[in-house]
Amino acid sequence: MTESFSTLRINADRMQDSFTQLALIGSTGDGGVNRTTFSEAHLAARKWFQAEIKNCGLEFRMDGAGNHSAFLASDSTDAPTLLLGSHLDSVPNGGRFDGALGVMAALEVLRTFKENRIKLKSNLEAIDFTDEEGTHLSLFGSSALAGHLHSEDLQNPYSGRENFTAGLARAGLTETGLLQAKRPKKKVAGYLEVHIEQGKSLERAGIDVGIVSAIVGYGSYRMSYVGRADHAGSTAMEDRLDAGQGVAAFILAARETVMRDFPSCVANVGKIEFAPGASNIVPARADFLLEFRSSDADQLSKLDVALVELAQQKAGQFGLALIMEPLGKHSPNLMSVEIQQMFQKACDGLGLSSRVLASGAIHDAQSLVDVCPIGMIFVPSVDGASHAPREFTKWDDCVNGANVLLQTVLKLAAE
């Protein structure tokens, strides 16, 4: 790398201006944004992104899955494409940094390449993937690009078929187009993403940049405890077959089990529904969703067994029947060791401290793990907050992440 490349930096003020404009779209007024996929705000953000791409002289592209991109071509007609990016959609009432920072950092890298007339051996593409957060189908833009999206996946979206098809129509997309968005592996040189950590480890340790070694694997179940409805006033506590007590006991026991036996893992029950659902009726049924995560495949498998056994144990303890439906299990995804080393060298060259860590959250990068080399870097999250309006990352940290990305792309894509 030439001396001029090693001293090259992104335009921090320009990136901040773009980021600030984007954050106004779907703003909730308290620092957050509400840009769920195919909502009015999400479509407005994508329209803004398209205009921003064209205004800076880059080529705009959109594929059949609605992935929006800025494209900077190599002089070589058969060159593969190095993807950079993240997503512009948000969870309901989420934060303005999650996803958006990665897209704006990617766009700024392409702007920097273009204005410095750097010759490319790979095409560069700054991509906004559709629906990373799973309003309709989790990671469906990146899954479509990787060829992992199939027609049966479209039949039971999280939002329901009617909402899903209406959203596609608003975005000008079709199900046929979604299934035709797959790219040939030989055309994809790699994928790099800058993201906020969404945890406290970097801030606690005073570290500038996290180099991601793996994205967690996860498993999930839909479970139900089935007991008996009784009068809540006249039925003695010892005579009840209370499904609510079963699920409450399971949640507490699961927490103790994970903290004691699987300290590097997590588990969560995020939704419970009781039936009949009245304050004066002992719950006859408790339906709940269980999810657990680990960056270690062996630990993930053992945790799966332990949680299922615990659920069965609590069913027996409270005289309940247990119904279980597996909702899927995904192995941890490892990042490219070579790209991790490039990130490390970039941090060293920029005078930034770094540490290797696993991602506890799910990201588009994992969709591409069998397509191309992938790499992610994290920048600190203040107080670890994310998926909420209080989500915040200091701008200097955002700039650090973008400059690490720039220096790594120079090594991978510049002639």
Sequence and secondary structure as in RCSB ss.txt:
>XXXX:A:sequence
MTESFSTLRINADRMQDSFTQLALIGSTGDGGVNRTTFSEAHLAARKWFQAEIKNCGLEFRMDGAGNHSAFLASD
STDAPTLLLGSHLDSVPNGGRFDGALGVMAALEVLRTFKENRIKLKSNLEAIDFTDEEGTHLSLFGSSALAGHLH
SEDLQNPYSGRENFTAGLARAGLTETGLLQAKRPKKKVAGYLEVHIEQGKSLERAGIDVGIVSAIVGYGSYRMSY
VGRADHAGSTAMEDRLDAGQGVAAFILAARETVMRDFPSCVANVGKIEFAPGASNIVPARADFLLEFRSSDADQL
SKLDVALVELAQQKAGQFGLALIMEPLGKHSPNLMSVEIQQMFQKACDGLGLSSRVLASGAIHDAQSLVDVCPIG
MIFVPSVDGASHAPREFTKWDDCVNGANVLLQTVLKLAAE
>XXXX:A:secstr
  HHHHT    HHHHHHHHHHHHTTTB SSSEE   TTSHHHHHHHHHHHHHHHHTT EEEE TT  EEEEE  S
STT  EEEEEE     TTEESSTTHHHHHHHHHHHHHHHHTT  BSSEEEEEE TTTT SSSTTHHHHHHHT   
GGGGSS TT HHHHHHHHHHHT  HHHHTT    GGGEEEEEEEEE SSSHHHHHT SEEEEEEE EEEEEEEEE
E    BTTTS GGG   HHHHHHHHHHHHHHHHHHH TT EEEEEEEEEES  TTB  SEEEEEEEEEESSHHHH
HHHHHHHHHHHHHHHHHTT EEEEEEEEEE  EE  HHHHHHHHHHHHHHT  EEEEEESS  GGGGGTTTS EE
EEEE  GGG  SSTT    HHHHHHHHHHHHHHHHHHHB 
